[in-house]
Amino acid sequence: MRVVNSSMYNKFTSSVNDVHGKLNKAMNKVSTGAAYENAAENPLAYYRGKQIDQLYQNTLSRNALIGDLKNRLSEQERGTYDIQQLLNGAKTAVQYLSDSTHNSDKNTVQTKRDELLQRAQSMVNNLNAQYGNYYVFGGNDVTSTPFSLSADGSTLTFTHKFTDGKTETMTMTMEYDDKTKTYGYKISDDDMNLILKAMTEQGRVDIGYGNINNPDTLLDTYTGGLNMLTGLTSDALKSMAPDDAKKAIEEGLNKSALGLTSISVMASDKYIKGDIDSSAYSKTLGDLNTGMTVASQTLSRVYSDLGNKANLLDTTSKQLDSLEDSLTIQYKDILGADPYEAIMEMYSYQYSYSAALKVGSNLMQSSLFDFLA
């Protein structure tokens, strides 16, 4: 039997390819940090790693959601604070006008009236605050511009897209009742039903807090603008009988920061026109001054509630960060390759492959027997 170069080449090529394959595998182990490339190498460890990876990805998505929610809550807090500051300025203007020595000059009243109207319009601008493309006070509807105020400050409109896909516009018109000598929003029954429906919507989110099988334990991260103004939460309204809830909403709107500021504008207009006398005007302003103090306290309570939600999100985020670290360690323990061993293995195969190539260069010489038939 004669051994020719071609037979040696075939055996050599097979050996070199085997070493090269092991080198590639070792290099992949170093670059990826994974001890196994497929389930066949270690089925139990591989599928356990897959389970950990799914938990890790779920934790990452929850943490990303928390970041978005925190930013949204931050905008809600800022909007609530800004409205409270606008209310405090309106209260100062009302206090100034309540003094008969100041409201005797109707030009002065007109100036303060314009300031109050501007503050009311600014409150509505804050109610339309956005985070990215979302209206943070839109409740479950984050796409529609929720609020608008008429030029004279008397008509507030609320636009809301409900979960059934229908977009509705509700109107609240400030009016003066000559019989009772009082001011208040006039709202149709149909619009009030829609307002109640919008204010009881919730946006509970599973972020690792609460029990997903019991939605009431999950965090409600949506706060509608009307809920913020009135201080009435969706849970509070749901616990009431419908008629009681509607009454609470109407009263809350009339005593809200925006409602009281709008009343001060209307009362000033009526005084300037001569529809009411100085005594009636001063009495109205005195009542508004007291009401604005209560409205400021309502906003403080809402602001505090939003802050508590933000703190809860911070706590949950820290817990998820710890879980991420724990899962990363578990994953490395089960599927991770020892860096030192992986590098040593790679260099070992690299030396073997280089040596094989040198041997191959010495074999690349043709024999006379290879050309014989």
Disulfide bonds with the S-S distance in Angstrom:
none
